Amino acid sequence: MTASSTLVEQLTPNEIVAALDKHVIGQDRAKRAVAIALRNRYRRMQLPEQVREEVMPKNILMIGPTGIGKTEIARRLADLAHSPLVKVEATKFTEVGYVGRDVDAIIRDLVSMAVRMVENEMAEEVSERAEAAALESLVNIMQPPSGRREEPRNPFQIFLQGISPPPASEPETPAIDRATAEAKREDLRRRLRDGLLDDEMVEIEVPETRMPTVEIFSAAGLEEMGVNFQDMLGNLLPKRTKRKKVSVAEAKEILANSELQALLDMDEVSREAVRVVEEHGIVFIDELDKIAGRESGHGPEVSREGVQRDLLPIVEGSTVMTKYGPVRTHHILFIAAGAFHATKPSDLIPELQGRFPIRVELDPLTKDDFVRILTEPKNALVTQYVELLRTEGLEVRFRQDAIEEIAEAASLVNQRTEDIGARRLHTVMELLLDELSFSASEMQGETRVITKNYVRSRLKDILESEELSRYIL
């Protein structure tokens, strides 16, 4: 998989920041930090092999309240680099010995995501061959070739499916008839390729997907056990098929998927996925501040420090066993985040602190930031609502003073109540457009202009009453 390394090679840190600016407003220091980390991956790959192994990623710790862009920066970075990314919350894990997910599940989830990515990429490479093979299979079903002999069947299959064995021989078809039949097949092939027969019905054989049910009573999920029972049972039992009547368009899709699975080498997919995770994987650990702090010593509770100590080997570099093979975590990039209101980064155990050398404090969002968030990003929030209502035939336009009033309202509520950052804009917009959203289906062909006065009238009671704003916004 060379897509990520090729893309990073083409992007300088300045260009990475510019690409992130299309989706995330502000937070320039955080963008610079992740841009350098991403570029360093490309730089590392250019080093001699003996030096490359020694260069470790510089993990990042983002500090700031919720809703200011920490998760969005990591997500957009992974999209930009075509890298597998898994987002986890530190509070969902327990130390070894307690019931719950252990931290190794982070890497197993990351590998599973990489397998899907690599499988999709490889599927695109062979999709044309799969479609051609599916088309030929459909031609053989609808217009069997002249003089074709059925292959001898496995006696065990004959016994299971109750199919009579084919006759020992068939009479030869004259050459003229064969030529006519082939001309018909070619005409059928052309019409299928052009989609002229998509609405016709055809009967095809499809594999049965129903598998025997196996119930496992375990504290850990099947993904924790590293065993795929469906694959295991599927290999032990004979493949069964059933006949199904579908449209030609659906038959082409079903047959193409079947051919695609036959063309894909899943062993190669697994190997490549493991390599991609080891070289380009990104893990985003949220709510790290919730497991910071020393033990209180009051009663039996899941040790927060124990979770930190379990995370440490993964972050500093170890080998995790997955169902796709062993995965080394030495060069996976870890980005951690937390508000750190009640605790400080120094409350983490010293070993874990040292594994996040880059500390970035994100800035609280201001009214001006809210104005930009509403309008500047690609598919900004205002654009989303306009397009949603346009599907009903209602044209909604926002004046600039209305957008500034929305930003002012969100900023004010954040100051009065809990600061949830840009997520406050969603609650304000929903309340503002509640009436139009409800009646839009009955307002087809109309145009509504959202003004400053309209915003004030819709939000007046909420903004004037601090108690109401706490409950509603």
N, C-alpha and C positions, 0 to 999 in steps of 0.2 A: 504494500500500500504506500504509494509515493505521493498521494494527493496533498497530505498535510505538509511534508517537507518541501515539496515544490512550491506550495503557496507561501509558506513562511519565507522561503528564499526570495520570493518576489516582493515581500513587504518589509520595509524598514520600520523601526519603532514609530517614527512620525506617521507613517501610513497606517500602522495598526491603530494608533490613537485616533486618527481621522476616521477610520472605519467604525470604531467604537462610538465616536461622537454622533453617528447617525442614529444610535439607539439609546444612548445613555447621556443625560445632561449633566455637565459639571464633573466633579470628582477627578480632576486632572492628575493629581498625584497617584491615585489608584490606577488610572489608565496607564500612566508612565511605568509603574511598577510591573504590571502584567505584560506590557509591551516588551519591556526588557527581558522578562522571564521567557517569553515566547521566542524572541529573537535569539536568546542564548541557546535554545534547543538546536536551532539551525547551526549556530557557531560550533556547538559541541560535536555535531555530526561531521564537521569538516576536519576535526582533529585526528591525529594518528590513533589507532585503536588502543594502544597502551595508555595514552593520555586520556582518551575519551572516557574510559571506564572510571577514571578518578574524579572527573568533573561532575559534581552533584548539583541537582537543581536547587535554586534559592527559593525556598518556600515562603509564602506571603501570609501575613496576618493582617486582616482588615478590621479596623476598629471603628464602630459607629452604630447609631440606633437603627431600628428596622425601617425599611421602606426608602432607603437613600441610594440604592443601586448596587449593593455588594453582590447579591446573587446574580443580578442582570449582567454585571461586568464579566463574571466567570462564565455564564452561559453564552454570552455573545462571543467571548474569546474562544470557547470550544467550537462554536459554529464557524468562526473565522478560520480556524486552523484545521477544521475537519477532524478534530480529536475526540475520542470517547470521553465523556464527562459524566460523573455520577455525583449527585448532591445528596448529602446525608446530614442528619441532625445528631449532634454528639449525644443528646439526651436519650436517643433511641437505643443506645448500646449499654451493655452491662459488662462488668468485669467477669473473667472466667470463674465459673463456680456458681453463678447466679442464673436463674431462668431468664432467657431473653437472647437477643442477637449478639453474637460476638463480633469483634471488629474485623475479623477476616472476611465477613460477609460483604464489606465494602469492596474489596478487590474482586470477589466473585461476581458481584453486581456489575462492576466495571468491565470485566471480561465478557460477561453475557451481552452487554451493550456493544462492545467492540465486535463480537461475533455477528450481531445483527447488521452493524455498519459494513463490515467486510463482505458479508453474504450479499447485501444489497449492491455493493460495488461490483462484485464478481458476477452477480446476476445480470447487471447492465451490460457487461462485456459479452455475455453469451445469449442475450435476449433475442437477437436476430436469428441465431441458429435454432433456438428453442421454438420461435414462432414459425420458422420454415418447416421444422420437423412436425409441429402440431398441424400445420396446414396439410402436409403430406398424409399424416395419419387420418385426418378428416376426409381427404379425398378417397383414401382406401376404404373408409367406412361407407361413404355415400356411393362410391363407384369402384367396387373391387376390381383389381387388374385382371385382364382376361387370362385364362389358363393358369391362374394362381393355384398353387398347391398349399394346403394348410399344413403347417409344421406339425410333426408328431408330438403329441402331448405326453407329459409325464404321467405314468400310470397312477401314481399317488394322487395327482391332481384330478385325473379322471374319476377316481374312486370318491374323492371328497365332493366334487362338484356335479357328479352324475352326468358327465358329457361323454357321448359315444365317441370311440376312436374314429379317426377319419378313414376313408377307404384307402386301400393300398395304392391305387393309381387312378388317374383321371385321363379321359381322352384328350389328345392334343387339340388346340383350337387353331383353325385355319389362319394363315398369315393375314388375309384380308380382314377377317373379323378382329384380329388383334390390333391392326392399324386403326380400324374404326373405333374400337374401344379406347385406344390410347388418345385419339382425337377428342373423344367425349370427356376423357379424364382431364385433358389439357384445358378444355373449355370450362369444365367445372372448377379447376384450379384457379383460372383467371377470375371467374365470378366470385369465388370465395375470397380471393385476394382483394377484390374491389368492394367487398361488403354487400354485394347484390343479393346474397342469400341469408343475410344475418337474421331475418325474422322466421326463416324456415325451422321446422322442428326435426331433430335427429336423435337417435338413440345411441348412447355411448356407454362404455364400461368405465366405471370410476372405482377407485379403491374404497373399501369400507373404512371409515375413520373411527368407528366405535371400538373401544378397547375394553378388556375386562377391568372391572373396578377393583382396586387394591387400596384398602384403608390402612394408613400408617398412623399409629398413635405415638407421637414423639414430641418432646418439648421443642425441638428445632424443626423447621420446615424442610421440605425435600431439597431445597436449594442449599441448605446447610449440610445435608448429608452427602452431597456431591453425586447422587445417583439418579439417573433418568430411567424410572421404571417403565415408562411407556416405550422407550427405545428398546429396552431389554426384552420386554414381552413381545414387542413387534418383531424382533429378530428370531424369537423362538417359535412363534406361531406362523403357519403358512399365510401368505398374502391372499386375502379374499377380496373379490370385486362384486359389484352389483351393477345392473343395467339401469340407466337413468335417461329419461327423455327430457332434453333441454333444447333451447334455441341454438342455432348455429353460432351466433355471437358468443353465447355462454360456453358452448363446446370448445370453441377456439381458445378461450381463456383457460378452461380446465385442462385441456391437453397441453397448452403452452406451459402451464405451471408444472405439470407432470414431467414434461421434457426438461424443464429448467432444473428440477430437482435431480434428474438423472445426469445432467451435464455438470452440476456443481460437485466439486470434490470437497466434502465437509472436513476431511483431515487437513487439507490445505487451508481451508477457511479458519480452522481452529489454530493452526500454527501461525498464520498471519495475524489473527486477532490477538494472540498472546504477545507477538512481537510489537504490534501497534500499542498495546497497553503499556508494555515495558518502556517503550521509547517516547510515546506521545500522550499517555493517559493523564487525565486531570481529575483530582478528587477535591470537591468543595465541601468542607466541614463547617456547617453552620452551628450557631449557639455554643461555640466553644467556651464562652464565659460561664455557661451553666454548669460545667463540670470543673471549673476552677475553684480554688479555695481549699483550705485545710479541713480535715475531718472534725466534726463537732463532738463525736464520741457519745452522742445520746441515742441509745437504742440501736437495733439492727437496721441498717439501711444500705442500699447499694453504694459502694464506695466510689465517690467521684474521682478520687485520686487513683483508684484501681483502674478505672476506665482510661485515665491518662496514661497509666503505665502499660496498658494493653495497646493503646494507640502508638506508643513510642516505637516499638519494633517495626510497625508498618511504615511509619513516617521516616525513620532513619535508614530503612532498607533491610528487607528480609525476603524470604521465599514463602509464598502462600500457595497451598495446594488447592486446585480447582478441578472441576470435572473436565476441563480442557487442557490440563497439565499444570506443572508448576509455573508460578509467575513471580518474577523478581520485581520488588517495588523500589529498588534503589534510585531509579530515574523518573519515577512518577512525580508530577508536580502537584503539591498539596497547597491549596488556598483555604485558609481558615478564616472565620469571621465571627464577630460577637459584639454586642453592645457594650459590655464591660461597665455597666452602671454600678452594680453592687460589688463587683470584683475588679481586679486589675490584671493585665497580662503577667505581672510579676507573681501573681498568686498561682500560676501554673507551676508544675514541677520543673525544676531547672533544666532537666534533660530535654523536656518538650519545648520549653522556651527557646533553647539553643537551636532547635530544628526549624524555627521560623525566624530567620535573620532579618527579613524585610518587614518592617512595621509601617502600616499606612493608616493614618487617621482620616476618615472621611468627614466631609463638612456637612452640617445640617442644611436642609434645603430652605431657601428663602422664597418670598413671593415672586421675585424675578425668575427663580429657577422653575417655579410652578407654571409661570406663563410660558416658558420655553418648553417645558414637558408637555403642555397641552397642545402645542402647535408645531414644534420643530422636528421631533423624531419622525422617521419613516413610519407611516400608519399611526400617527399620534392619537391621543385619546379623543380629541374633538373630531378628527377625521373618522374614527371608528363609529362614533355615534351618528354622524351625518350619513355615513354609508348604510348603517343599519336601518335608519328610518327611511332612507331613499328606496329601499327594497319594497316599502309599502306605498311608494309614490308620493311621499311627503318630503318636500325640500326644506331642510333646516339650515339656516346660515347664522353664524356667530359673529357679532361685531367685536372689534378689538376691546372696547371698553367692557363688554360682557365677560370676555376671557380674563381680563385683569381683575374683575370683581369676583370671579370664581376662584382665582388664585389667592386673592385677599381673604376670601371666606375660608379656604382650606388652611391657609397659614394661621388665621386667627383661632380656628378650632384646635389646631395642633398645639398652639400656645396654651389654650385653656385646659385642654384635656391631655391624654396621652399622645405623645408625638409619634405618629406612625408614618411619617414621611409622605412620599408620593401616593401611597395607598389611600390617603385621605381624599385625593381627587376623585377616586372612583365613587366613594360614598356621596360626595357633594354632587357629582354629575348625575348619579342615579336619582337623587332627590329632586334635582333641578328639572330633569326631563321625565319625571314619573308620569305626569299628565299626558304629555305628548306621546310617550311610549305606549300608554294604555289606549289612546284614541287614534293612533296613526293609521290603523287599518280602515278607519272611516273618514280619513282626510286626504284621500288620493287626489293628486293634482294641485294641492295647496302648497303655499310657501309660508314658512314662519321664520321671522328674524328674532334671534335671541339678543336682547339689549341689556344694558346695565340695570335699567329699572325692572325688567322682567326677572333678572337674577335676584335682585333685592327683594322683590315681592314674594318669590318662591322660598327664599331662605330667611325672610325677616324674623319669623318667630324663633327659628332655631338659633340665629346669631344673637338675638337679644336675650335669650334665656340660656344661661350656662348649664342649667340642669337638663334642659331639653337636648342641647348639643351633646351632652355626655351620653344620653340614651339613644339618640337617633343618628348622630354623626360620629 
